[in-house]
Amino acid sequence: MTSNSLPLLTDYSQVQPKSVGLLMSGAGSPPQPPMPEMLTVEQFSQRLQVSRATVFVWIQKNILCQGKHYFKIGRVLRILWTKELLESLSQAPGHATRELESAPRQKKSSGPLNWDY
């Protein structure tokens, strides 16, 4: 045996791959941003003190964008509570809620009466 050869290891418990050591120490990876809270429509409307209908109107008017502010899996809708979401709501044209309050309500017309019945 030459002096350049490595000794044989019989105890593998002390062997640790470099990649595992890096993952465990966190070295070399950038810090991850915190995961945003996922809220139901009810929770989101309570935090903003608006009705559920207002939230659905914001979705319909693309004030809340799918994939950016919320996601849907089947019929389950979850809103991501982020700083970006709050900024986009405050910059929405008409400031989102005021637009709804000032909208005039239309009466449903029942049409002409059928007197020949």
Sequence and secondary structure as in RCSB ss.txt:
>XXXX:A:sequence
MTSNSLPLLTDYSQVQPKSVGLLMSGAGSPPQPPMPEMLTVEQFSQRLQVSRATVFVWIQKNILCQGKHYFKIGR
VLRILWTKELLESLSQAPGHATRELESAPRQKKSSGPLNWDY
>XXXX:A:secstr
  TTS      GGG   HHHHHHHHTTTS       EEE HHHHHHHHT  HHHHHHHHHTTSS BTTTEEEETT
EEEEEE HHHHHHHHTSGGGTHHHHHT            TT 
